[in-house]
Amino acid sequence: MRTFLENFISEEDFADEDDIFELGLVSSLMAMQLVLFVEKTLDIRVESEDLNLDNFRSIDRMDTFMQKVSAPVHG
């Protein structure tokens, strides 16, 4: 995620836990690019209930979200 974001964000000094929206590093258009990146990387479809900005606020949150949606479903 960091490598992907660094291609679009000129601010090179942000931590994995930083809120990239609060810092003004990412726009709403970039948010959609993040969703598309996650879908393409994991070969999944991000469901509408997962289109919550909180899932994409920081690298840490995106990593947690990606682990959750890529985990095998048991049942």
The first five atom37 places (N, CA, C, CB, O) and aatype in JSON, in Angstrom:
{
  "aatype": [12, 1, 16, 13, 10, 6, 2, 13, 9, 15, 6, 6, 3, 13, 0, 3, 6, 3, 3, 9, 13, 6, 10, 7, 10, 19, 15, 15, 10, 12, 0, 12, 5, 10, 19, 10, 13, 19, 6, 11, 16, 10, 3, 9, 1, 19, 6, 15, 6, 3, 10, 2, 10, 3, 2, 13, 1, 15, 9, 3, 1, 12, 3, 16, 13, 12, 5, 11, 19, 15, 0, 14, 19, 8, 7],
  "atom_mask": [
    [1, 1, 1, 1, 1],
    [1, 1, 1, 1, 1],
    [1, 1, 1, 1, 1],
    [1, 1, 1, 1, 1],
    [1, 1, 1, 1, 1],
    [1, 1, 1, 1, 1],
    [1, 1, 1, 1, 1],
    [1, 1, 1, 1, 1],
    [1, 1, 1, 1, 1],
    [1, 1, 1, 1, 1],
    [1, 1, 1, 1, 1],
    [1, 1, 1, 1, 1],
    [1, 1, 1, 1, 1],
    [1, 1, 1, 1, 1],
    [1, 1, 1, 1, 1],
    [1, 1, 1, 1, 1],
    [1, 1, 1, 1, 1],
    [1, 1, 1, 1, 1],
    [1, 1, 1, 1, 1],
    [1, 1, 1, 1, 1],
    [1, 1, 1, 1, 1],
    [1, 1, 1, 1, 1],
    [1, 1, 1, 1, 1],
    [1, 1, 1, 0, 1],
    [1, 1, 1, 1, 1],
    [1, 1, 1, 1, 1],
    [1, 1, 1, 1, 1],
    [1, 1, 1, 1, 1],
    [1, 1, 1, 1, 1],
    [1, 1, 1, 1, 1],
    [1, 1, 1, 1, 1],
    [1, 1, 1, 1, 1],
    [1, 1, 1, 1, 1],
    [1, 1, 1, 1, 1],
    [1, 1, 1, 1, 1],
    [1, 1, 1, 1, 1],
    [1, 1, 1, 1, 1],
    [1, 1, 1, 1, 1],
    [1, 1, 1, 1, 1],
    [1, 1, 1, 1, 1],
    [1, 1, 1, 1, 1],
    [1, 1, 1, 1, 1],
    [1, 1, 1, 1, 1],
    [1, 1, 1, 1, 1],
    [1, 1, 1, 1, 1],
    [1, 1, 1, 1, 1],
    [1, 1, 1, 1, 1],
    [1, 1, 1, 1, 1],
    [1, 1, 1, 1, 1],
    [1, 1, 1, 1, 1],
    [1, 1, 1, 1, 1],
    [1, 1, 1, 1, 1],
    [1, 1, 1, 1, 1],
    [1, 1, 1, 1, 1],
    [1, 1, 1, 1, 1],
    [1, 1, 1, 1, 1],
    [1, 1, 1, 1, 1],
    [1, 1, 1, 1, 1],
    [1, 1, 1, 1, 1],
    [1, 1, 1, 1, 1],
    [1, 1, 1, 1, 1],
    [1, 1, 1, 1, 1],
    [1, 1, 1, 1, 1],
    [1, 1, 1, 1, 1],
    [1, 1, 1, 1, 1],
    [1, 1, 1, 1, 1],
    [1, 1, 1, 1, 1],
    [1, 1, 1, 1, 1],
    [1, 1, 1, 1, 1],
    [1, 1, 1, 1, 1],
    [1, 1, 1, 1, 1],
    [1, 1, 1, 1, 1],
    [1, 1, 1, 1, 1],
    [1, 1, 1, 1, 1],
    [1, 1, 1, 0, 1]
  ],
  "atom_positions": [
    [[0.82, -1.19, 0.0], [0.0, 0.0, 0.0], [0.87, 1.25, 0.0], [-0.94, 0.0, 1.2], [0.58, 2.22, -0.71]],
    [[1.93, 1.23, 0.79], [2.79, 2.42, 0.86], [3.36, 2.75, -0.52], [3.93, 2.21, 1.88], [3.35, 3.91, -0.93]],
    [[3.85, 1.75, -1.22], [4.43, 1.98, -2.55], [3.39, 2.56, -3.49], [4.99, 0.68, -3.13], [3.68, 3.5, -4.23]],
    [[2.18, 2.02, -3.47], [1.1, 2.53, -4.31], [0.82, 3.99, -3.98], [-0.17, 1.68, -4.14], [0.73, 4.83, -4.88]],
    [[0.67, 4.31, -2.69], [0.37, 5.68, -2.28], [1.49, 6.64, -2.61], [0.08, 5.72, -0.8], [1.24, 7.77, -3.03]],
    [[2.71, 6.22, -2.43], [3.84, 7.11, -2.7], [3.94, 7.49, -4.17], [5.13, 6.46, -2.25], [4.57, 8.5, -4.5]],
    [[3.34, 6.72, -5.05], [3.3, 7.08, -6.47], [2.39, 8.27, -6.72], [2.83, 5.9, -7.3], [2.53, 8.95, -7.74]],
    [[1.45, 8.54, -5.8], [0.47, 9.6, -5.99], [0.62, 10.76, -5.01], [-0.9, 9.03, -5.87], [0.12, 11.86, -5.26]],
    [[1.29, 10.52, -3.9], [1.39, 11.53, -2.85], [2.78, 12.13, -2.87], [1.07, 10.92, -1.46], [3.78, 11.41, -2.78]],
    [[2.84, 13.45, -2.98], [4.15, 14.11, -3.0], [4.75, 14.2, -1.61], [4.02, 15.5, -3.61], [5.97, 14.31, -1.46]],
    [[3.92, 14.17, -0.59], [4.4, 14.2, 0.79], [5.03, 12.85, 1.1], [3.23, 14.52, 1.8], [4.33, 11.84, 1.24]],
    [[6.36, 12.84, 1.21], [7.05, 11.57, 1.39], [7.14, 11.12, 2.83], [8.43, 11.66, 0.82], [7.5, 9.97, 3.1]],
    [[6.81, 12.0, 3.77], [7.03, 11.69, 5.17], [5.71, 11.53, 5.92], [7.88, 12.77, 5.82], [5.24, 12.47, 6.56]],
    [[5.12, 10.36, 5.83], [3.92, 10.07, 6.61], [4.03, 8.64, 7.14], [2.62, 10.25, 5.75], [4.61, 7.77, 6.5]],
    [[3.47, 8.45, 8.31], [3.57, 7.15, 8.98], [2.42, 6.25, 8.58], [3.6, 7.32, 10.51], [1.38, 6.72, 8.11]],
    [[2.6, 4.95, 8.77], [1.56, 3.99, 8.4], [0.26, 4.21, 9.15], [2.06, 2.58, 8.66], [-0.81, 3.85, 8.65]],
    [[0.33, 4.8, 10.34], [-0.89, 5.02, 11.12], [-1.51, 6.4, 10.87], [-0.59, 4.86, 12.6], [-2.59, 6.69, 11.39]],
    [[-0.86, 7.25, 10.08], [-1.39, 8.6, 9.8], [-2.66, 8.54, 8.97], [-0.34, 9.43, 9.08], [-2.79, 7.74, 8.05]],
    [[-3.62, 9.41, 9.32], [-4.87, 9.53, 8.58], [-4.58, 10.36, 7.33], [-6.0, 10.2, 9.46], [-4.43, 11.58, 7.4]],
    [[-4.51, 9.68, 6.19], [-4.12, 10.34, 4.95], [-5.18, 11.32, 4.44], [-3.83, 9.31, 3.88], [-4.86, 12.23, 3.68]],
    [[-6.43, 11.14, 4.86], [-7.49, 12.07, 4.49], [-7.42, 13.32, 5.36], [-8.88, 11.4, 4.61], [-7.54, 14.44, 4.86]],
    [[-7.24, 13.12, 6.66], [-7.13, 14.25, 7.59], [-5.93, 15.13, 7.25], [-7.03, 13.74, 9.03], [-5.99, 16.35, 7.39]],
    [[-4.85, 14.51, 6.81], [-3.65, 15.26, 6.44], [-3.79, 15.94, 5.08], [-2.45, 14.33, 6.43], [-2.93, 16.73, 4.69]],
    [[-4.86, 15.64, 4.35], [-5.08, 16.23, 3.05], [-4.21, 15.63, 1.95], [0.0, 0.0, 0.0], [-4.0, 16.25, 0.91]],
    [[-3.71, 14.43, 2.19], [-2.83, 13.77, 1.22], [-3.61, 13.06, 0.12], [-1.93, 12.79, 1.91], [-3.08, 12.8, -0.96]],
    [[-4.88, 12.75, 0.4], [-5.69, 11.96, -0.53], [-7.05, 12.62, -0.73], [-5.87, 10.51, 0.0], [-7.67, 13.08, 0.23]],
    [[-7.49, 12.68, -1.97], [-8.8, 13.23, -2.31], [-9.82, 12.11, -2.44], [-8.73, 14.05, -3.63], [-9.47, 10.93, -2.36]],
    [[-11.08, 12.48, -2.63], [-12.12, 11.46, -2.81], [-11.88, 10.66, -4.09], [-13.51, 12.12, -2.83], [-12.2, 9.47, -4.14]],
    [[-11.35, 11.29, -5.11], [-11.03, 10.57, -6.35], [-9.93, 9.54, -6.1], [-10.59, 11.56, -7.46], [-9.99, 8.42, -6.6]],
    [[-8.95, 9.93, -5.32], [-7.87, 9.0, -4.97], [-8.42, 7.85, -4.14], [-6.75, 9.72, -4.21], [-7.93, 6.73, -4.23]],
    [[-9.43, 8.11, -3.33], [-10.04, 7.05, -2.52], [-10.59, 5.96, -3.43], [-11.17, 7.62, -1.62], [-10.46, 4.77, -3.12]],
    [[-11.21, 6.35, -4.53], [-11.72, 5.35, -5.47], [-10.58, 4.57, -6.11], [-12.59, 6.03, -6.56], [-10.72, 3.37, -6.37]],
    [[-9.47, 5.23, -6.37], [-8.3, 4.53, -6.92], [-7.76, 3.52, -5.91], [-7.2, 5.53, -7.31], [-7.29, 2.45, -6.29]],
    [[-7.83, 3.86, -4.63], [-7.41, 2.92, -3.59], [-8.29, 1.68, -3.6], [-7.47, 3.59, -2.2], [-7.79, 0.55, -3.52]],
    [[-9.6, 1.88, -3.71], [-10.53, 0.75, -3.75], [-10.23, -0.13, -4.96], [-12.0, 1.25, -3.8], [-10.18, -1.35, -4.84]],
    [[-10.03, 0.48, -6.11], [-9.73, -0.28, -7.32], [-8.41, -1.04, -7.18], [-9.67, 0.65, -8.54], [-8.29, -2.17, -7.65]],
    [[-7.43, -0.42, -6.55], [-6.15, -1.09, -6.31], [-6.33, -2.32, -5.44], [-5.15, -0.12, -5.66], [-5.78, -3.38, -5.74]],
    [[-7.1, -2.19, -4.37], [-7.36, -3.33, -3.47], [-8.06, -4.44, -4.24], [-8.22, -2.9, -2.25], [-7.69, -5.61, -4.13]],
    [[-9.08, -4.08, -5.03], [-9.81, -5.09, -5.8], [-8.89, -5.81, -6.78], [-10.98, -4.43, -6.57], [-8.93, -7.04, -6.89]],
    [[-8.07, -5.06, -7.47], [-7.18, -5.67, -8.47], [-6.09, -6.52, -7.8], [-6.53, -4.58, -9.34], [-5.79, -7.62, -8.25]],
    [[-5.52, -6.01, -6.72], [-4.44, -6.71, -6.03], [-4.91, -8.02, -5.44], [-3.87, -5.83, -4.93], [-4.21, -9.03, -5.53]],
    [[-6.09, -8.01, -4.83], [-6.6, -9.21, -4.16], [-7.54, -10.03, -5.03], [-7.32, -8.82, -2.89], [-8.0, -11.1, -4.63]],
    [[-7.83, -9.52, -6.23], [-8.77, -10.18, -7.13], [-10.1, -10.43, -6.41], [-8.19, -11.51, -7.65], [-10.64, -11.54, -6.4]],
    [[-10.61, -9.35, -5.82], [-11.89, -9.4, -5.11], [-12.75, -8.23, -5.56], [-11.68, -9.36, -3.57], [-12.32, -7.37, -6.32]],
    [[-13.97, -8.23, -5.07], [-14.86, -7.07, -5.26], [-15.12, -6.51, -3.87], [-16.2, -7.47, -5.99], [-15.59, -7.22, -2.99]],
    [[-14.83, -5.23, -3.69], [-15.12, -4.58, -2.41], [-16.61, -4.3, -2.38], [-14.28, -3.25, -2.24], [-17.14, -3.56, -3.21]],
    [[-17.28, -4.9, -1.41], [-18.73, -4.77, -1.29], [-19.11, -3.38, -0.78], [-19.29, -5.85, -0.36], [-18.3, -2.72, -0.12]],
    [[-20.32, -2.96, -1.07], [-20.76, -1.61, -0.69], [-20.67, -1.38, 0.81], [-22.18, -1.38, -1.15], [-20.36, -0.26, 1.24]],
    [[-20.92, -2.41, 1.62], [-20.83, -2.23, 3.08], [-19.39, -2.02, 3.54], [-21.44, -3.44, 3.79], [-19.15, -1.54, 4.65]],
    [[-18.42, -2.38, 2.69], [-17.01, -2.19, 3.03], [-16.46, -0.87, 2.5], [-16.19, -3.34, 2.49], [-15.31, -0.52, 2.77]],
    [[-17.28, -0.15, 1.73], [-16.84, 1.14, 1.2], [-16.97, 2.22, 2.28], [-17.66, 1.53, -0.06], [-17.64, 3.23, 2.1]],
    [[-16.32, 1.96, 3.37], [-16.32, 2.84, 4.52], [-14.96, 3.52, 4.56], [-16.61, 2.05, 5.86], [-13.92, 2.86, 4.53]],
    [[-14.96, 4.84, 4.62], [-13.72, 5.58, 4.61], [-12.77, 5.13, 5.71], [-14.0, 7.05, 4.76], [-11.55, 5.22, 5.56]],
    [[-13.31, 4.65, 6.82], [-12.47, 4.19, 7.92], [-11.56, 3.03, 7.51], [-13.33, 3.76, 9.1], [-10.48, 2.87, 8.07]],
    [[-11.98, 2.24, 6.54], [-11.14, 1.13, 6.05], [-9.93, 1.61, 5.25], [-11.98, 0.19, 5.2], [-9.0, 0.84, 5.01]],
    [[-9.95, 2.88, 4.84], [-8.92, 3.39, 3.94], [-8.2, 4.62, 4.48], [-9.53, 3.71, 2.61], [-7.47, 5.28, 3.74]],
    [[-8.39, 4.95, 5.75], [-7.83, 6.17, 6.35], [-6.31, 6.15, 6.49], [-8.44, 6.4, 7.69], [-5.67, 7.2, 6.45]],
    [[-5.74, 4.99, 6.66], [-4.29, 4.89, 6.87], [-3.79, 3.59, 6.25], [-3.93, 4.95, 8.39], [-4.57, 2.69, 5.92]],
    [[-2.5, 3.51, 6.1], [-1.91, 2.27, 5.58], [-2.23, 1.12, 6.52], [-0.38, 2.42, 5.4], [-2.57, 0.02, 6.07]],
    [[-2.12, 1.36, 7.82], [-2.44, 0.3, 8.79], [-3.87, -0.2, 8.63], [-2.23, 0.81, 10.22], [-4.11, -1.4, 8.62]],
    [[-4.82, 0.73, 8.49], [-6.23, 0.32, 8.34], [-6.46, -0.4, 7.02], [-7.15, 1.55, 8.43], [-7.24, -1.35, 6.96]],
    [[-5.8, 0.05, 5.96], [-5.94, -0.64, 4.68], [-5.37, -2.05, 4.75], [-5.24, 0.16, 3.56], [-5.96, -2.99, 4.21]],
    [[-4.24, -2.2, 5.41], [-3.65, -3.53, 5.57], [-4.58, -4.45, 6.35], [-2.28, -3.44, 6.28], [-4.78, -5.61, 5.98]],
    [[-5.16, -3.94, 7.43], [-6.11, -4.72, 8.23], [-7.32, -5.11, 7.39], [-6.56, -3.93, 9.48], [-7.77, -6.25, 7.42]],
    [[-7.84, -4.15, 6.64], [-9.0, -4.41, 5.78], [-8.65, -5.46, 4.72], [-9.48, -3.11, 5.1], [-9.44, -6.38, 4.48]],
    [[-7.49, -5.34, 4.09], [-7.1, -6.29, 3.06], [-6.94, -7.7, 3.63], [-5.79, -5.84, 2.39], [-7.29, -8.68, 2.98]],
    [[-6.41, -7.8, 4.83], [-6.29, -9.11, 5.47], [-7.67, -9.7, 5.75], [-5.49, -9.0, 6.79], [-7.9, -10.89, 5.57]],
    [[-8.59, -8.85, 6.19], [-9.95, -9.31, 6.5], [-10.67, -9.84, 5.25], [-10.76, -8.17, 7.13], [-11.25, -10.92, 5.28]],
    [[-10.61, -9.07, 4.18], [-11.36, -9.47, 2.98], [-10.69, -10.58, 2.2], [-11.56, -8.28, 2.09], [-11.33, -11.25, 1.39]],
    [[-9.4, -10.79, 2.43], [-8.72, -11.87, 1.71], [-8.67, -13.16, 2.51], [-7.32, -11.44, 1.34], [-8.23, -14.19, 2.0]],
    [[-9.12, -13.12, 3.76], [-9.12, -14.32, 4.6], [-10.15, -15.31, 4.08], [-9.42, -13.96, 6.09], [-11.23, -14.92, 3.66]],
    [[-9.82, -16.6, 4.1], [-10.79, -17.61, 3.66], [-12.02, -17.62, 4.56], [-10.13, -19.0, 3.63], [-11.92, -17.43, 5.78]],
    [[-13.15, -17.85, 3.95], [-14.41, -17.91, 4.7], [-14.62, -19.35, 5.14], [-15.61, -17.41, 3.84], [-14.59, -20.27, 4.33]],
    [[-14.83, -19.54, 6.43], [-15.09, -20.87, 6.98], [-16.57, -20.99, 7.3], [-14.22, -21.15, 8.25], [-17.18, -20.06, 7.82]],
    [[-17.12, -22.12, 6.98], [-18.52, -22.29, 7.35], [-19.24, -23.05, 6.41], [0.0, 0.0, 0.0], [-20.44, -23.28, 6.59]]
  ]
}
